[in-house]
Amino acid sequence: MSTQFDLNIEEVLENWEVYHAIREVISNALDEKLITDSQDIEIYPDQNGEGFHIRDFGRGINISHFTQNENPEKIGGPSGIIGRFGVGMLDALATFHRNGITPVIKSPHGTFTIAMSPKEGFNDIETLHVLFDDQIQEMEGTDFYLIGVTEKQISDAKDLFLKFLDTEILEETKFGSVISPTGDDDSNRVFINGVLVNEEVDFLFSYNITSLTKEMRKAFNRERSHVGRSVYQKRVKSILCSSKSKTVLSQLANQIRIRSTGLQCEEIRWADIAQIGINYLAESDNMVIFVTEQESINNPDEIERMKIEGYQIIVTSDNDNKRINNSNATNFQDYVHSWNDSFAFDFIEENNLNDNERLIFQETDRILGFVGWSADERPSVRISNTLQNEIDSTSGSIVTLKAIGVYSPSFGIIIKRSELSSFSSYASVLLHEAAHASSGATDATRKFETELTEYLGRVANVAFDNILPEGEE
């Protein structure tokens, strides 16, 4: 004879689907396996094809488990426990009943089924009851036989558990795991103790959070899915901040590389996670230079030179730049200092040039005169055998570009001796550097381009004066 146990349920969580209810049964089975350290749970179809079994091999469910109450075993149990309050089981039973699913639950303590029945003392109110047959069953653990459940509903429920997914754990930390993408479309998910709580398609990784905050436990009590990001974001950050593996850090660094495209993942938008990526990028790649947005705008000449030399320019905020704590990092100022230090001049006097070089060099005043410089006003022009130290680019030095001419107010125009091999090469470098002197501007700026354009006009004017008949211009 069965005893009725009132669950005090009329309708609960009408938005739940059958697979949500199956999820709760699986959660309880996994918790029992964890608490008792028993063999793994089993999920399999019944031989008659009418439903599925969910089986654990723990101590077996008893009538007290159908009450809504804190479970001291789960509250004080091992890490990874999913449930705590028994609410999930009641919600699951109500969902099964609403959807025409018949649960038959067996354990060593008896057999349990459900039915709607008048509430004791209130015949006009029907609530869901557990029907309990206390005849002892010769078995181990608990067998949930769900009559009417489909293979698709079982599959959908299992898809909510990390345990049943084909994933790769990239790194374990004290706060949880970093996991490879877990969705069919390579999307990412957030799990709490192995149970899916949200989809995060813009995340770089999936995560399984195993160290829960008080806020997380509160949010996870009943409605286990669609938990807001605000609940778990702090823990995701803690997981990443604790990560040490090259696999994880290199992917964060790569997100820094592509940040300027606007296609970066959500995690890299968080300042402390971006800093991890920046520091690892600085540590692992000496062909990266970090510049602020203002430095990038104000120094086009240097930026272009960096690109020519093969460096990747990473634009960061002022705060990011200040927080870079890796000694291997190269920022804009580091680059400029190294560039300036790279120049080693080996000046050669005019009387030490060969005859052809001397003839070309002696045209300096005339060439500069084409564009308006007088002999008294023009900057000094000197010839050097070298402009920069010959440095092997594989040695880690940031200097690889070999300049052929430079100008600064302090040392004037210096041109590499190799450019005296022809009049045209010497004249072109000389006029280029002279345009820097007269404009005070760097390469690739509108002011410098305007100065060069005016130089072309002046040179053309001189040329035409020499070939046009007298009186024509």
C-alpha positions, -999 to 999 in steps of 0.1 A, spaced: 0 0 0 13 35 -10 15 64 14 8 99 0 33 127 6 20 162 -3 45 183 -22 24 214 -19 27 220 -57 0 232 -80 21 247 -109 58 255 -108 81 270 -134 58 267 -164 87 280 -186 107 248 -179 109 222 -206 112 185 -200 150 186 -205 152 212 -177 136 187 -154 159 159 -166 188 182 -158 178 183 -122 176 145 -120 211 143 -135 224 170 -111 212 150 -81 228 118 -94 261 135 -100 260 151 -65 253 117 -50 282 102 -69 305 130 -56 294 127 -20 296 89 -18 326 85 -42 306 58 -59 308 46 -95 298 69 -123 262 75 -131 245 58 -161 219 71 -185 203 46 -209 171 37 -226 147 12 -211 146 -22 -228 109 -17 -238 117 16 -255 92 36 -234 116 59 -217 151 63 -202 168 55 -169 191 78 -149 210 57 -124 234 65 -96 250 41 -72 249 60 -40 228 55 -8 194 57 -25 167 84 -24 143 84 6 111 102 14 129 131 32 146 141 -1 112 153 -14 111 181 12 123 216 4 151 221 29 188 228 31 208 197 27 237 198 52 255 171 32 255 192 1 263 225 19 293 210 36 301 185 9 330 183 -14 338 209 -41 316 205 -72 282 199 -55 255 213 -77 223 214 -56 216 225 -20 180 231 -13 159 203 -28 139 228 -48 151 215 -81 137 180 -75 102 194 -68 103 216 -99 114 186 -119 85 164 -107 60 192 -114 74 197 -149 73 159 -156 37 158 -145 27 188 -166 43 173 -197 28 138 -193 61 122 -182 56 94 -156 86 91 -132 91 58 -114 118 62 -88 133 32 -71 159 29 -44 167 5 -15 142 25 5 112 19 -17 94 30 -49 82 66 -55 57 78 -81 36 110 -84 -1 120 -88 -24 149 -83 -45 144 -52 -68 165 -29 -49 184 -3 -56 170 32 -85 189 47 -91 208 15 -109 185 -9 -114 213 -35 -76 219 -38 -55 194 -57 -17 194 -53 10 171 -65 18 142 -42 45 116 -40 31 81 -37 55 61 -16 57 23 -15 81 14 13 87 -22 1 125 -27 1 142 -30 -32 173 -52 -36 194 -26 -54 221 0 -50 216 37 -54 186 53 -72 170 45 -105 149 73 -121 129 57 -148 112 84 -169 84 69 -190 76 90 -220 109 108 -222 125 110 -257 161 105 -268 161 142 -279 150 154 -245 178 133 -229 203 146 -253 192 182 -247 196 177 -210 230 161 -213 241 190 -234 238 212 -203 266 194 -185 302 198 -192 307 161 -182 290 149 -214 306 173 -239 336 167 -260 358 195 -248 394 202 -239 403 217 -206 431 242 -214 440 251 -178 428 244 -143 430 271 -116 418 273 -80 388 293 -92 378 270 -121 388 258 -156 395 275 -189 379 253 -216 380 252 -254 347 262 -272 318 240 -262 290 249 -286 282 232 -319 290 265 -337 323 270 -317 304 293 -293 314 295 -257 296 288 -225 299 294 -188 294 265 -165 291 265 -127 302 232 -112 298 217 -146 262 229 -152 255 253 -180 243 287 -169 248 309 -199 259 311 -235 286 337 -243 292 338 -281 316 367 -278 339 350 -252 373 337 -262 370 306 -240 344 286 -222 347 284 -184 337 261 -156 336 280 -123 341 257 -93 348 283 -66 315 301 -60 309 334 -44 279 340 -21 262 359 -49 267 331 -73 253 305 -49 222 327 -44 216 331 -82 222 294 -88 197 280 -63 168 274 -86 168 289 -121 201 274 -133 201 288 -168 204 323 -182 223 335 -151 234 371 -159 270 379 -166 272 402 -136 269 371 -114 300 353 -128 321 379 -145 343 385 -114 350 347 -112 359 345 -149 384 373 -144 399 355 -114 403 323 -135 421 343 -163 442 362 -138 454 329 -123 462 313 -157 498 305 -164 496 283 -194 511 293 -228 479 281 -245 457 306 -226 481 335 -224 491 333 -261 455 335 -272 450 366 -250 481 381 -265 467 374 -300 436 393 -290 457 423 -282 472 420 -317 438 423 -334 423 447 -309 425 476 -334 402 457 -358 373 458 -334 370 420 -336 384 412 -302 367 389 -277 347 402 -248 373 393 -222 400 415 -237 377 445 -232 382 441 -194 412 463 -184 429 437 -161 426 409 -187 439 432 -215 469 439 -193 476 402 -190 475 399 -228 497 430 -233 524 418 -208 525 383 -223 527 398 -258 556 419 -246 573 389 -231 569 366 -261 574 389 -291 603 414 -294 589 426 -328 560 444 -310 561 481 -300 534 496 -278 524 532 -286 496 554 -272 470 568 -296 484 602 -292 520 590 -299 506 573 -330 489 605 -343 518 629 -335 547 608 -348 538 595 -383 574 594 -394 585 571 -366 554 550 -370 561 545 -407 597 536 -399 586 510 -374 564 494 -401 592 494 -426 614 476 -401 588 449 -396 575 458 -362 539 453 -352 525 485 -337 500 479 -308 480 510 -299 472 511 -262 456 535 -238 477 557 -216 467 536 -186 475 503 -204 509 517 -213 517 528 -178 508 494 -164 530 473 -187 553 456 -162 574 434 -185 610 445 -188 610 431 -224 583 455 -235 593 481 -261 572 513 -260 575 544 -283 600 562 -261 622 531 -259 621 529 -297 630 565 -302 659 563 -278 672 532 -294 669 547 -329 689 578 -318 715 557 -301 719 535 -332 735 563 -352 773 560 -354 789 586 -377 822 581 -394 826 615 -411 848 619 -441 863 652 -452 859 665 -487 896 661 -496 893 624 -487 866 617 -512 875 602 -545 874 625 -576 839 615 -588 824 619 -552 842 652 -548 827 666 -580 792 656 -570 796 670 -534 809 703 -547 774 708 -563 758 710 -529 753 748 -528 740 748 -564 715 721 -557 702 738 -526 702 771 -544 676 756 -568 651 755 -540 659 789 -524 687 781 -499 716 806 -499 751 795 -490 749 814 -457 715 802 -446 716 765 -455 722 739 -429 756 722 -427 760 692 -450 784 664 -441 792 630 -455 796 599 -433 807 564 -442 780 551 -419 748 564 -404 738 535 -382 756 507 -364 755 475 -384 732 454 -361 720 419 -368 682 420 -367 682 385 -351 700 397 -320 670 414 -305 679 449 -314 650 471 -325 672 487 -352 671 471 -387 665 499 -411 697 514 -426 691 552 -432 708 570 -461 703 605 -449 692 623 -417 685 658 -405 683 674 -371 688 710 -360 717 699 -338 739 682 -364 724 694 -397 722 672 -428 743 640 -429 743 619 -460 757 584 -463 788 583 -486 772 556 -508 748 582 -522 777 601 -538 778 573 -564 756 594 -587 744 630 -589 707 620 -589 709 599 -558 729 625 -539 706 654 -550 674 635 -541 686 627 -506 700 662 -501 667 679 -512 647 654 -491 666 662 -459 666 699 -468 628 699 -470 628 686 -434 651 714 -424 630 741 -441 596 728 -431 604 715 -396 581 686 -404 585 648 -404 578 624 -433 543 616 -443 529 648 -429 509 674 -450 534 701 -442 564 681 -454 546 670 -486 537 706 -493 573 716 -489 585 689 -513 559 700 -538 571 735 -537 607 722 -541 596 704 -573 582 736 -586 613 756 -579 635 730 -595 613 729 -626 614 766 -628 652 766 -628 653 739 -654 629 758 -677 649 790 -673 678 771 -687 660 757 -718 634 782 -727 641 809 -752 649 843 -737 617 861 -725 596 829 -723 585 814 -690 
